């Protein structure tokens, strides 16, 4: 099987190349900046955007938040099964 991503430079308009599990933390950024978050179980997600803002969002099961995220905060986050969609 050929890999259509093999010889392409990553771009923001591309689909994510991987999903990384997220452990919310009030002190540690994600290992790779996310282009979106995927959340399996409903609740509240508190996160820091790439623009430097902290946002609090209530989500349903299987939600996708298409926003650049550098940190998912533990304080206030009740949603579970959070994954960072990354292009790196």
PDB file of N, CA, C and O in Angstrom:
ATOM      1  N   UNK A   1       0.840  -1.163   0.000  1.00  0.00           N
ATOM      2  CA  UNK A   1       0.000   0.000   0.000  1.00  0.00           C
ATOM      3  C   UNK A   1       0.895   1.238   0.000  1.00  0.00           C
ATOM      4  O   UNK A   1       1.894   1.288   0.717  1.00  0.00           O
ATOM      5  N   UNK A   2       0.538   2.220  -0.794  1.00  0.00           N
ATOM      6  CA  UNK A   2       1.310   3.458  -0.829  1.00  0.00           C
ATOM      7  C   UNK A   2       0.835   4.411   0.258  1.00  0.00           C
ATOM      8  O   UNK A   2      -0.323   4.381   0.674  1.00  0.00           O
ATOM      9  N   UNK A   3       1.743   5.247   0.702  1.00  0.00           N
ATOM     10  CA  UNK A   3       1.439   6.232   1.735  1.00  0.00           C
ATOM     11  C   UNK A   3       1.336   7.603   1.072  1.00  0.00           C
ATOM     12  O   UNK A   3       2.352   8.142   0.635  1.00  0.00           O
ATOM     13  N   UNK A   4       0.124   8.188   0.984  1.00  0.00           N
ATOM     14  CA  UNK A   4      -0.019   9.480   0.321  1.00  0.00           C
ATOM     15  C   UNK A   4       0.635  10.630   1.081  1.00  0.00           C
ATOM     16  O   UNK A   4       0.770  11.725   0.535  1.00  0.00           O
ATOM     17  N   UNK A   5       1.042  10.407   2.322  1.00  0.00           N
ATOM     18  CA  UNK A   5       1.671  11.447   3.124  1.00  0.00           C
ATOM     19  C   UNK A   5       3.197  11.408   3.037  1.00  0.00           C
ATOM     20  O   UNK A   5       3.866  12.330   3.503  1.00  0.00           O
ATOM     21  N   UNK A   6       3.739  10.368   2.455  1.00  0.00           N
ATOM     22  CA  UNK A   6       5.181  10.123   2.505  1.00  0.00           C
ATOM     23  C   UNK A   6       6.026  11.282   1.984  1.00  0.00           C
ATOM     24  O   UNK A   6       7.024  11.637   2.612  1.00  0.00           O
ATOM     25  N   UNK A   7       5.659  11.870   0.872  1.00  0.00           N
ATOM     26  CA  UNK A   7       6.496  12.913   0.269  1.00  0.00           C
ATOM     27  C   UNK A   7       5.870  14.294   0.334  1.00  0.00           C
ATOM     28  O   UNK A   7       6.239  15.177  -0.440  1.00  0.00           O
ATOM     29  N   UNK A   8       4.933  14.491   1.240  1.00  0.00           N
ATOM     30  CA  UNK A   8       4.258  15.781   1.354  1.00  0.00           C
ATOM     31  C   UNK A   8       4.698  16.512   2.612  1.00  0.00           C
ATOM     32  O   UNK A   8       4.863  15.904   3.669  1.00  0.00           O
ATOM     33  N   UNK A   9       4.883  17.797   2.493  1.00  0.00           N
ATOM     34  CA  UNK A   9       5.131  18.623   3.677  1.00  0.00           C
ATOM     35  C   UNK A   9       3.793  18.831   4.385  1.00  0.00           C
ATOM     36  O   UNK A   9       2.787  19.091   3.724  1.00  0.00           O
ATOM     37  N   UNK A  10       3.759  18.723   5.703  1.00  0.00           N
ATOM     38  CA  UNK A  10       2.500  18.920   6.421  1.00  0.00           C
ATOM     39  C   UNK A  10       1.959  20.336   6.234  1.00  0.00           C
ATOM     40  O   UNK A  10       2.717  21.306   6.206  1.00  0.00           O
ATOM     41  N   UNK A  11       0.646  20.434   6.107  1.00  0.00           N
ATOM     42  CA  UNK A  11      -0.022  21.732   5.984  1.00  0.00           C
ATOM     43  C   UNK A  11      -1.259  21.727   6.873  1.00  0.00           C
ATOM     44  O   UNK A  11      -1.839  20.672   7.133  1.00  0.00           O
ATOM     45  N   UNK A  12      -1.661  22.899   7.337  1.00  0.00           N
ATOM     46  CA  UNK A  12      -2.830  22.995   8.207  1.00  0.00           C
ATOM     47  C   UNK A  12      -4.107  22.527   7.519  1.00  0.00           C
ATOM     48  O   UNK A  12      -5.055  22.127   8.196  1.00  0.00           O
ATOM     49  N   UNK A  13      -4.153  22.568   6.203  1.00  0.00           N
ATOM     50  CA  UNK A  13      -5.348  22.135   5.489  1.00  0.00           C
ATOM     51  C   UNK A  13      -5.405  20.618   5.300  1.00  0.00           C
ATOM     52  O   UNK A  13      -6.414  20.092   4.831  1.00  0.00           O
ATOM     53  N   UNK A  14      -4.333  19.915   5.659  1.00  0.00           N
ATOM     54  CA  UNK A  14      -4.300  18.453   5.554  1.00  0.00           C
ATOM     55  C   UNK A  14      -5.082  17.819   6.699  1.00  0.00           C
ATOM     56  O   UNK A  14      -5.320  18.460   7.722  1.00  0.00           O
ATOM     57  N   UNK A  15      -5.479  16.565   6.528  1.00  0.00           N
ATOM     58  CA  UNK A  15      -6.045  15.846   7.667  1.00  0.00           C
ATOM     59  C   UNK A  15      -4.952  15.589   8.701  1.00  0.00           C
ATOM     60  O   UNK A  15      -3.764  15.622   8.382  1.00  0.00           O
ATOM     61  N   UNK A  16      -5.363  15.336   9.933  1.00  0.00           N
ATOM     62  CA  UNK A  16      -4.394  15.026  10.985  1.00  0.00           C
ATOM     63  C   UNK A  16      -3.598  13.793  10.593  1.00  0.00           C
ATOM     64  O   UNK A  16      -4.123  12.879   9.957  1.00  0.00           O
ATOM     65  N   UNK A  17      -2.328  13.774  10.977  1.00  0.00           N
ATOM     66  CA  UNK A  17      -1.477  12.618  10.700  1.00  0.00           C
ATOM     67  C   UNK A  17      -1.472  11.629  11.854  1.00  0.00           C
ATOM     68  O   UNK A  17      -1.091  10.469  11.691  1.00  0.00           O
ATOM     69  N   UNK A  18      -1.900  12.097  13.025  1.00  0.00           N
ATOM     70  CA  UNK A  18      -1.922  11.209  14.186  1.00  0.00           C
ATOM     71  C   UNK A  18      -2.853  11.774  15.248  1.00  0.00           C
ATOM     72  O   UNK A  18      -3.217  12.949  15.216  1.00  0.00           O
ATOM     73  N   UNK A  19      -3.232  10.911  16.192  1.00  0.00           N
ATOM     74  CA  UNK A  19      -4.013  11.295  17.370  1.00  0.00           C
ATOM     75  C   UNK A  19      -3.206  10.883  18.591  1.00  0.00           C
ATOM     76  O   UNK A  19      -2.808   9.725  18.720  1.00  0.00           O
ATOM     77  N   UNK A  20      -2.965  11.836  19.486  1.00  0.00           N
ATOM     78  CA  UNK A  20      -2.179  11.557  20.682  1.00  0.00           C
ATOM     79  C   UNK A  20      -3.071  11.679  21.909  1.00  0.00           C
ATOM     80  O   UNK A  20      -3.789  12.670  22.046  1.00  0.00           O
ATOM     81  N   UNK A  21      -3.042  10.695  22.806  1.00  0.00           N
ATOM     82  CA  UNK A  21      -3.846  10.811  24.027  1.00  0.00           C
ATOM     83  C   UNK A  21      -3.374  11.996  24.858  1.00  0.00           C
ATOM     84  O   UNK A  21      -2.179  12.284  24.931  1.00  0.00           O
ATOM     85  N   UNK A  22      -4.318  12.669  25.475  1.00  0.00           N
ATOM     86  CA  UNK A  22      -4.020  13.865  26.273  1.00  0.00           C
ATOM     87  C   UNK A  22      -4.249  13.570  27.747  1.00  0.00           C
ATOM     88  O   UNK A  22      -5.302  13.064  28.138  1.00  0.00           O
ATOM     89  N   UNK A  23      -3.255  13.891  28.554  1.00  0.00           N
ATOM     90  CA  UNK A  23      -3.406  13.898  30.010  1.00  0.00           C
ATOM     91  C   UNK A  23      -3.472  15.361  30.431  1.00  0.00           C
ATOM     92  O   UNK A  23      -2.463  16.064  30.370  1.00  0.00           O
ATOM     93  N   UNK A  24      -4.649  15.832  30.858  1.00  0.00           N
ATOM     94  CA  UNK A  24      -4.756  17.243  31.248  1.00  0.00           C
ATOM     95  C   UNK A  24      -3.744  17.611  32.332  1.00  0.00           C
ATOM     96  O   UNK A  24      -3.484  16.831  33.249  1.00  0.00           O
ATOM     97  N   UNK A  25      -3.176  18.819  32.209  1.00  0.00           N
ATOM     98  CA  UNK A  25      -2.173  19.308  33.155  1.00  0.00           C
ATOM     99  C   UNK A  25      -2.259  20.819  33.232  1.00  0.00           C
ATOM    100  O   UNK A  25      -2.438  21.499  32.222  1.00  0.00           O
ATOM    101  N   UNK A  26      -2.130  21.330  34.436  1.00  0.00           N
ATOM    102  CA  UNK A  26      -2.126  22.784  34.614  1.00  0.00           C
ATOM    103  C   UNK A  26      -0.743  23.390  34.422  1.00  0.00           C
ATOM    104  O   UNK A  26      -0.602  24.613  34.419  1.00  0.00           O
ATOM    105  N   UNK A  27       0.289  22.545  34.261  1.00  0.00           N
ATOM    106  CA  UNK A  27       1.654  23.069  34.171  1.00  0.00           C
ATOM    107  C   UNK A  27       2.431  22.628  32.932  1.00  0.00           C
ATOM    108  O   UNK A  27       3.500  23.174  32.657  1.00  0.00           O
ATOM    109  N   UNK A  28       1.921  21.656  32.181  1.00  0.00           N
ATOM    110  CA  UNK A  28       2.683  21.113  31.060  1.00  0.00           C
ATOM    111  C   UNK A  28       1.907  21.240  29.756  1.00  0.00           C
ATOM    112  O   UNK A  28       0.744  20.848  29.667  1.00  0.00           O
ATOM    113  N   UNK A  29       2.579  21.803  28.733  1.00  0.00           N
ATOM    114  CA  UNK A  29       1.983  21.892  27.399  1.00  0.00           C
ATOM    115  C   UNK A  29       1.940  20.513  26.753  1.00  0.00           C
ATOM    116  O   UNK A  29       2.651  19.600  27.175  1.00  0.00           O
ATOM    117  N   UNK A  30       1.108  20.365  25.734  1.00  0.00           N
ATOM    118  CA  UNK A  30       1.080  19.142  24.944  1.00  0.00           C
ATOM    119  C   UNK A  30       2.444  18.937  24.291  1.00  0.00           C
ATOM    120  O   UNK A  30       3.149  19.910  24.021  1.00  0.00           O
ATOM    121  N   UNK A  31       2.821  17.697  24.036  1.00  0.00           N
ATOM    122  CA  UNK A  31       4.118  17.428  23.418  1.00  0.00           C
ATOM    123  C   UNK A  31       4.173  17.955  21.985  1.00  0.00           C
ATOM    124  O   UNK A  31       5.244  18.314  21.497  1.00  0.00           O
ATOM    125  N   UNK A  32       3.032  18.003  21.315  1.00  0.00           N
ATOM    126  CA  UNK A  32       2.900  18.557  19.970  1.00  0.00           C
ATOM    127  C   UNK A  32       1.643  19.416  19.948  1.00  0.00           C
ATOM    128  O   UNK A  32       0.592  18.980  20.419  1.00  0.00           O
ATOM    129  N   UNK A  33       1.731  20.615  19.415  1.00  0.00           N
ATOM    130  CA  UNK A  33       0.557  21.484  19.331  1.00  0.00           C
ATOM    131  C   UNK A  33      -0.524  20.808  18.511  1.00  0.00           C
ATOM    132  O   UNK A  33      -0.258  20.297  17.423  1.00  0.00           O
ATOM    133  N   UNK A  34      -1.739  20.806  19.028  1.00  0.00           N
ATOM    134  CA  UNK A  34      -2.867  20.162  18.352  1.00  0.00           C
ATOM    135  C   UNK A  34      -3.544  21.136  17.395  1.00  0.00           C
ATOM    136  O   UNK A  34      -3.666  22.326  17.685  1.00  0.00           O
ATOM    137  N   UNK A  35      -3.983  20.616  16.251  1.00  0.00           N
ATOM    138  CA  UNK A  35      -4.797  21.422  15.330  1.00  0.00           C
ATOM    139  C   UNK A  35      -6.272  21.270  15.672  1.00  0.00           C
ATOM    140  O   UNK A  35      -7.110  22.031  15.186  1.00  0.00           O
ATOM    141  N   UNK A  36      -6.589  20.279  16.514  1.00  0.00           N
ATOM    142  CA  UNK A  36      -7.953  20.059  16.983  1.00  0.00           C
ATOM    143  C   UNK A  36      -7.900  19.086  18.151  1.00  0.00           C
ATOM    144  O   UNK A  36      -6.897  18.403  18.363  1.00  0.00           O
ATOM    145  N   UNK A  37      -8.991  19.032  18.902  1.00  0.00           N
ATOM    146  CA  UNK A  37      -9.145  18.043  19.960  1.00  0.00           C
ATOM    147  C   UNK A  37     -10.328  17.155  19.615  1.00  0.00           C
ATOM    148  O   UNK A  37     -11.336  17.620  19.082  1.00  0.00           O
ATOM    149  N   UNK A  38     -10.196  15.874  19.925  1.00  0.00           N
ATOM    150  CA  UNK A  38     -11.291  14.919  19.821  1.00  0.00           C
ATOM    151  C   UNK A  38     -11.583  14.455  21.233  1.00  0.00           C
ATOM    152  O   UNK A  38     -10.671  14.048  21.953  1.00  0.00           O
ATOM    153  N   UNK A  39     -12.873  14.511  21.650  1.00  0.00           N
ATOM    154  CA  UNK A  39     -13.255  14.165  23.011  1.00  0.00           C
ATOM    155  C   UNK A  39     -14.301  13.058  22.960  1.00  0.00           C
ATOM    156  O   UNK A  39     -15.344  13.210  22.323  1.00  0.00           O
ATOM    157  N   UNK A  40     -14.021  11.946  23.632  1.00  0.00           N
ATOM    158  CA  UNK A  40     -14.929  10.797  23.593  1.00  0.00           C
ATOM    159  C   UNK A  40     -16.118  10.928  24.541  1.00  0.00           C
ATOM    160  O   UNK A  40     -17.236  10.569  24.170  1.00  0.00           O
ATOM    161  N   UNK A  41     -15.906  11.427  25.740  1.00  0.00           N
ATOM    162  CA  UNK A  41     -16.977  11.489  26.728  1.00  0.00           C
ATOM    163  C   UNK A  41     -17.272  12.932  27.130  1.00  0.00           C
ATOM    164  O   UNK A  41     -16.358  13.713  27.397  1.00  0.00           O
ATOM    165  N   UNK A  42     -18.532  13.266  27.168  1.00  0.00           N
ATOM    166  CA  UNK A  42     -19.009  14.627  27.420  1.00  0.00           C
ATOM    167  C   UNK A  42     -18.493  15.200  28.735  1.00  0.00           C
ATOM    168  O   UNK A  42     -18.152  14.472  29.667  1.00  0.00           O
ATOM    169  N   UNK A  43     -18.449  16.512  28.776  1.00  0.00           N
ATOM    170  CA  UNK A  43     -18.042  17.231  29.967  1.00  0.00           C
ATOM    171  C   UNK A  43     -17.526  18.602  29.589  1.00  0.00           C
ATOM    172  O   UNK A  43     -17.870  19.143  28.538  1.00  0.00           O
ATOM    173  N   UNK A  44     -16.712  19.150  30.442  1.00  0.00           N
ATOM    174  CA  UNK A  44     -16.108  20.459  30.218  1.00  0.00           C
ATOM    175  C   UNK A  44     -14.634  20.272  29.891  1.00  0.00           C
ATOM    176  O   UNK A  44     -13.948  19.446  30.494  1.00  0.00           O
ATOM    177  N   UNK A  45     -14.157  21.056  28.922  1.00  0.00           N
ATOM    178  CA  UNK A  45     -12.739  21.044  28.569  1.00  0.00           C
ATOM    179  C   UNK A  45     -12.206  22.459  28.751  1.00  0.00           C
ATOM    180  O   UNK A  45     -12.758  23.411  28.199  1.00  0.00           O
ATOM    181  N   UNK A  46     -11.141  22.594  29.520  1.00  0.00           N
ATOM    182  CA  UNK A  46     -10.473  23.877  29.713  1.00  0.00           C
ATOM    183  C   UNK A  46      -9.118  23.765  29.018  1.00  0.00           C
ATOM    184  O   UNK A  46      -8.341  22.856  29.308  1.00  0.00           O
ATOM    185  N   UNK A  47      -8.840  24.685  28.105  1.00  0.00           N
ATOM    186  CA  UNK A  47      -7.611  24.573  27.323  1.00  0.00           C
ATOM    187  C   UNK A  47      -7.031  25.944  27.008  1.00  0.00           C
ATOM    188  O   UNK A  47      -7.727  26.958  27.050  1.00  0.00           O
ATOM    189  N   UNK A  48      -5.734  25.951  26.692  1.00  0.00           N
ATOM    190  CA  UNK A  48      -5.027  27.155  26.256  1.00  0.00           C
ATOM    191  C   UNK A  48      -4.850  27.066  24.747  1.00  0.00           C
ATOM    192  O   UNK A  48      -4.349  26.068  24.230  1.00  0.00           O
ATOM    193  N   UNK A  49      -5.263  28.113  24.048  1.00  0.00           N
ATOM    194  CA  UNK A  49      -5.154  28.132  22.589  1.00  0.00           C
ATOM    195  C   UNK A  49      -3.762  28.570  22.161  1.00  0.00           C
ATOM    196  O   UNK A  49      -2.981  29.084  22.963  1.00  0.00           O
ATOM    197  N   UNK A  50      -3.465  28.359  20.884  1.00  0.00           N
ATOM    198  CA  UNK A  50      -2.176  28.815  20.359  1.00  0.00           C
ATOM    199  C   UNK A  50      -2.100  30.335  20.348  1.00  0.00           C
ATOM    200  O   UNK A  50      -1.009  30.898  20.248  1.00  0.00           O
ATOM    201  N   UNK A  51      -3.243  31.006  20.448  1.00  0.00           N
ATOM    202  CA  UNK A  51      -3.275  32.464  20.514  1.00  0.00           C
ATOM    203  C   UNK A  51      -3.008  32.981  21.924  1.00  0.00           C
ATOM    204  O   UNK A  51      -2.910  34.189  22.139  1.00  0.00           O
ATOM    205  N   UNK A  52      -2.890  32.049  22.898  1.00  0.00           N
ATOM    206  CA  UNK A  52      -2.571  32.449  24.266  1.00  0.00           C
ATOM    207  C   UNK A  52      -3.772  32.684  25.160  1.00  0.00           C
ATOM    208  O   UNK A  52      -3.627  33.233  26.253  1.00  0.00           O
ATOM    209  N   UNK A  53      -4.952  32.281  24.721  1.00  0.00           N
ATOM    210  CA  UNK A  53      -6.164  32.451  25.518  1.00  0.00           C
ATOM    211  C   UNK A  53      -6.554  31.148  26.195  1.00  0.00           C
ATOM    212  O   UNK A  53      -6.333  30.067  25.651  1.00  0.00           O
ATOM    213  N   UNK A  54      -7.136  31.253  27.387  1.00  0.00           N
ATOM    214  CA  UNK A  54      -7.684  30.085  28.070  1.00  0.00           C
ATOM    215  C   UNK A  54      -9.180  30.062  27.818  1.00  0.00           C
ATOM    216  O   UNK A  54      -9.870  31.059  28.034  1.00  0.00           O
ATOM    217  N   UNK A  55      -9.680  28.916  27.359  1.00  0.00           N
ATOM    218  CA  UNK A  55     -11.090  28.767  27.007  1.00  0.00           C
ATOM    219  C   UNK A  55     -11.696  27.614  27.787  1.00  0.00           C
ATOM    220  O   UNK A  55     -11.020  26.629  28.084  1.00  0.00           O
ATOM    221  N   UNK A  56     -12.972  27.743  28.116  1.00  0.00           N
ATOM    222  CA  UNK A  56     -13.740  26.690  28.772  1.00  0.00           C
ATOM    223  C   UNK A  56     -14.932  26.382  27.893  1.00  0.00           C
ATOM    224  O   UNK A  56     -15.733  27.263  27.583  1.00  0.00           O
ATOM    225  N   UNK A  57     -15.046  25.101  27.483  1.00  0.00           N
ATOM    226  CA  UNK A  57     -16.086  24.691  26.547  1.00  0.00           C
ATOM    227  C   UNK A  57     -16.754  23.428  27.067  1.00  0.00           C
ATOM    228  O   UNK A  57     -16.083  22.492  27.502  1.00  0.00           O
ATOM    229  N   UNK A  58     -18.091  23.410  27.019  1.00  0.00           N
ATOM    230  CA  UNK A  58     -18.838  22.189  27.330  1.00  0.00           C
ATOM    231  C   UNK A  58     -19.042  21.428  26.031  1.00  0.00           C
ATOM    232  O   UNK A  58     -19.444  22.005  25.021  1.00  0.00           O
ATOM    233  N   UNK A  59     -18.759  20.109  26.063  1.00  0.00           N
ATOM    234  CA  UNK A  59     -18.844  19.298  24.848  1.00  0.00           C
ATOM    235  C   UNK A  59     -19.720  18.074  25.087  1.00  0.00           C
ATOM    236  O   UNK A  59     -19.910  17.632  26.221  1.00  0.00           O
ATOM    237  N   UNK A  60     -20.248  17.542  23.992  1.00  0.00           N
ATOM    238  CA  UNK A  60     -21.008  16.296  24.024  1.00  0.00           C
ATOM    239  C   UNK A  60     -20.058  15.122  23.760  1.00  0.00           C
ATOM    240  O   UNK A  60     -18.876  15.324  23.483  1.00  0.00           O
ATOM    241  N   UNK A  61     -20.578  13.913  23.848  1.00  0.00           N
ATOM    242  CA  UNK A  61     -19.793  12.732  23.471  1.00  0.00           C
ATOM    243  C   UNK A  61     -19.323  12.867  22.029  1.00  0.00           C
ATOM    244  O   UNK A  61     -20.048  13.391  21.184  1.00  0.00           O
ATOM    245  N   UNK A  62     -18.127  12.401  21.749  1.00  0.00           N
ATOM    246  CA  UNK A  62     -17.539  12.338  20.407  1.00  0.00           C
ATOM    247  C   UNK A  62     -17.448  13.714  19.731  1.00  0.00           C
ATOM    248  O   UNK A  62     -17.736  13.862  18.543  1.00  0.00           O
ATOM    249  N   UNK A  63     -17.046  14.700  20.512  1.00  0.00           N
ATOM    250  CA  UNK A  63     -16.937  16.075  20.005  1.00  0.00           C
ATOM    251  C   UNK A  63     -15.570  16.309  19.371  1.00  0.00           C
ATOM    252  O   UNK A  63     -14.570  15.706  19.761  1.00  0.00           O
ATOM    253  N   UNK A  64     -15.556  17.201  18.383  1.00  0.00           N
ATOM    254  CA  UNK A  64     -14.312  17.667  17.773  1.00  0.00           C
ATOM    255  C   UNK A  64     -14.272  19.183  17.920  1.00  0.00           C
ATOM    256  O   UNK A  64     -15.210  19.881  17.534  1.00  0.00           O
ATOM    257  N   UNK A  65     -13.176  19.683  18.481  1.00  0.00           N
ATOM    258  CA  UNK A  65     -12.975  21.123  18.614  1.00  0.00           C
ATOM    259  C   UNK A  65     -11.871  21.526  17.645  1.00  0.00           C
ATOM    260  O   UNK A  65     -10.699  21.257  17.907  1.00  0.00           O
ATOM    261  N   UNK A  66     -12.219  22.163  16.533  1.00  0.00           N
ATOM    262  CA  UNK A  66     -11.210  22.528  15.527  1.00  0.00           C
ATOM    263  C   UNK A  66     -10.514  23.839  15.867  1.00  0.00           C
ATOM    264  O   UNK A  66     -10.748  24.867  15.231  1.00  0.00           O
ATOM    265  N   UNK A  67      -9.655  23.786  16.880  1.00  0.00           N
ATOM    266  CA  UNK A  67      -8.928  24.971  17.334  1.00  0.00           C
ATOM    267  C   UNK A  67      -7.518  24.553  17.724  1.00  0.00           C
ATOM    268  O   UNK A  67      -7.318  23.464  18.262  1.00  0.00           O
ATOM    269  N   UNK A  68      -6.545  25.408  17.456  1.00  0.00           N
ATOM    270  CA  UNK A  68      -5.166  25.124  17.839  1.00  0.00           C
ATOM    271  C   UNK A  68      -5.027  25.155  19.354  1.00  0.00           C
ATOM    272  O   UNK A  68      -5.397  26.140  19.994  1.00  0.00           O
ATOM    273  N   UNK A  69      -4.497  24.083  19.928  1.00  0.00           N
ATOM    274  CA  UNK A  69      -4.413  23.943  21.383  1.00  0.00           C
ATOM    275  C   UNK A  69      -2.982  23.597  21.776  1.00  0.00           C
ATOM    276  O   UNK A  69      -2.353  22.722  21.182  1.00  0.00           O
ATOM    277  N   UNK A  70      -2.480  24.300  22.789  1.00  0.00           N
ATOM    278  CA  UNK A  70      -1.137  23.990  23.292  1.00  0.00           C
ATOM    279  C   UNK A  70      -1.160  23.299  24.653  1.00  0.00           C
ATOM    280  O   UNK A  70      -0.196  22.630  25.025  1.00  0.00           O
ATOM    281  N   UNK A  71      -2.281  23.462  25.412  1.00  0.00           N
ATOM    282  CA  UNK A  71      -2.391  22.811  26.729  1.00  0.00           C
ATOM    283  C   UNK A  71      -3.855  22.534  27.042  1.00  0.00           C
ATOM    284  O   UNK A  71      -4.722  23.368  26.781  1.00  0.00           O
ATOM    285  N   UNK A  72      -4.124  21.352  27.606  1.00  0.00           N
ATOM    286  CA  UNK A  72      -5.443  21.049  28.159  1.00  0.00           C
ATOM    287  C   UNK A  72      -5.269  21.054  29.664  1.00  0.00           C
ATOM    288  O   UNK A  72      -4.476  20.287  30.212  1.00  0.00           O
ATOM    289  N   UNK A  73      -6.008  21.913  30.323  1.00  0.00           N
ATOM    290  CA  UNK A  73      -5.842  22.107  31.765  1.00  0.00           C
ATOM    291  C   UNK A  73      -6.603  21.052  32.573  1.00  0.00           C
ATOM    292  O   UNK A  73      -7.702  20.644  32.198  1.00  0.00           O
ATOM    293  N   UNK A  74      -6.007  20.619  33.678  1.00  0.00           N
ATOM    294  CA  UNK A  74      -6.649  19.646  34.560  1.00  0.00           C
ATOM    295  C   UNK A  74      -7.771  20.302  35.370  1.00  0.00           C
ATOM    296  O   UNK A  74      -8.855  19.738  35.525  1.00  0.00           O
ATOM    297  N   UNK A  75      -7.489  21.503  35.883  1.00  0.00           N
ATOM    298  CA  UNK A  75      -8.486  22.205  36.699  1.00  0.00           C
ATOM    299  C   UNK A  75      -9.668  22.592  35.827  1.00  0.00           C
ATOM    300  O   UNK A  75      -9.526  23.368  34.882  1.00  0.00           O
ATOM    301  N   UNK A  76     -10.824  22.055  36.144  1.00  0.00           N
ATOM    302  CA  UNK A  76     -12.047  22.388  35.421  1.00  0.00           C
ATOM    303  C   UNK A  76     -12.389  21.438  34.290  1.00  0.00           C
ATOM    304  O   UNK A  76     -13.515  21.467  33.794  1.00  0.00           O
ATOM    305  N   UNK A  77     -11.447  20.588  33.862  1.00  0.00           N
ATOM    306  CA  UNK A  77     -11.728  19.638  32.789  1.00  0.00           C
ATOM    307  C   UNK A  77     -12.366  18.390  33.381  1.00  0.00           C
ATOM    308  O   UNK A  77     -11.778  17.711  34.223  1.00  0.00           O
ATOM    309  N   UNK A  78     -13.596  18.098  32.919  1.00  0.00           N
ATOM    310  CA  UNK A  78     -14.311  16.905  33.371  1.00  0.00           C
ATOM    311  C   UNK A  78     -14.519  15.899  32.235  1.00  0.00           C
ATOM    312  O   UNK A  78     -14.801  14.729  32.492  1.00  0.00           O
ATOM    313  N   UNK A  79     -14.385  16.340  30.997  1.00  0.00           N
ATOM    314  CA  UNK A  79     -14.511  15.438  29.851  1.00  0.00           C
ATOM    315  C   UNK A  79     -13.351  14.442  29.888  1.00  0.00           C
ATOM    316  O   UNK A  79     -12.277  14.743  30.408  1.00  0.00           O
ATOM    317  N   UNK A  80     -13.587  13.249  29.327  1.00  0.00           N
ATOM    318  CA  UNK A  80     -12.539  12.227  29.307  1.00  0.00           C
ATOM    319  C   UNK A  80     -12.377  11.678  27.893  1.00  0.00           C
ATOM    320  O   UNK A  80     -13.187  11.935  27.003  1.00  0.00           O
ATOM    321  N   UNK A  81     -11.305  10.918  27.723  1.00  0.00           N
ATOM    322  CA  UNK A  81     -11.020  10.376  26.404  1.00  0.00           C
ATOM    323  C   UNK A  81     -10.647  11.475  25.430  1.00  0.00           C
ATOM    324  O   UNK A  81     -11.188  11.550  24.327  1.00  0.00           O
ATOM    325  N   UNK A  82      -9.715  12.333  25.844  1.00  0.00           N
ATOM    326  CA  UNK A  82      -9.313  13.494  25.027  1.00  0.00           C
ATOM    327  C   UNK A  82      -8.085  13.122  24.204  1.00  0.00           C
ATOM    328  O   UNK A  82      -7.127  12.545  24.720  1.00  0.00           O
ATOM    329  N   UNK A  83      -8.126  13.462  22.915  1.00  0.00           N
ATOM    330  CA  UNK A  83      -7.013  13.198  22.026  1.00  0.00           C
ATOM    331  C   UNK A  83      -6.660  14.480  21.273  1.00  0.00           C
ATOM    332  O   UNK A  83      -7.544  15.245  20.889  1.00  0.00           O
ATOM    333  N   UNK A  84      -5.367  14.706  21.066  1.00  0.00           N
ATOM    334  CA  UNK A  84      -4.885  15.826  20.278  1.00  0.00           C
ATOM    335  C   UNK A  84      -4.694  15.345  18.839  1.00  0.00           C
ATOM    336  O   UNK A  84      -3.983  14.369  18.599  1.00  0.00           O
ATOM    337  N   UNK A  85      -5.323  16.020  17.892  1.00  0.00           N
ATOM    338  CA  UNK A  85      -5.107  15.729  16.474  1.00  0.00           C
ATOM    339  C   UNK A  85      -3.938  16.584  16.029  1.00  0.00           C
ATOM    340  O   UNK A  85      -3.962  17.806  16.181  1.00  0.00           O
ATOM    341  N   UNK A  86      -2.906  15.943  15.477  1.00  0.00           N
ATOM    342  CA  UNK A  86      -1.678  16.649  15.126  1.00  0.00           C
ATOM    343  C   UNK A  86      -1.297  16.387  13.676  1.00  0.00           C
ATOM    344  O   UNK A  86      -1.667  15.368  13.094  1.00  0.00           O
ATOM    345  N   UNK A  87      -0.554  17.323  13.108  1.00  0.00           N
ATOM    346  CA  UNK A  87      -0.102  17.157  11.724  1.00  0.00           C
ATOM    347  C   UNK A  87       1.408  16.953  11.644  1.00  0.00           C
ATOM    348  O   UNK A  87       1.935  16.681  10.566  1.00  0.00           O
ATOM    349  N   UNK A  88       2.104  17.079  12.758  1.00  0.00           N
ATOM    350  CA  UNK A  88       3.564  16.913  12.765  1.00  0.00           C
ATOM    351  C   UNK A  88       3.946  15.456  12.712  1.00  0.00           C
ATOM    352  O   UNK A  88       5.132  15.128  12.710  1.00  0.00           O
TER     353      UNK A  88
END
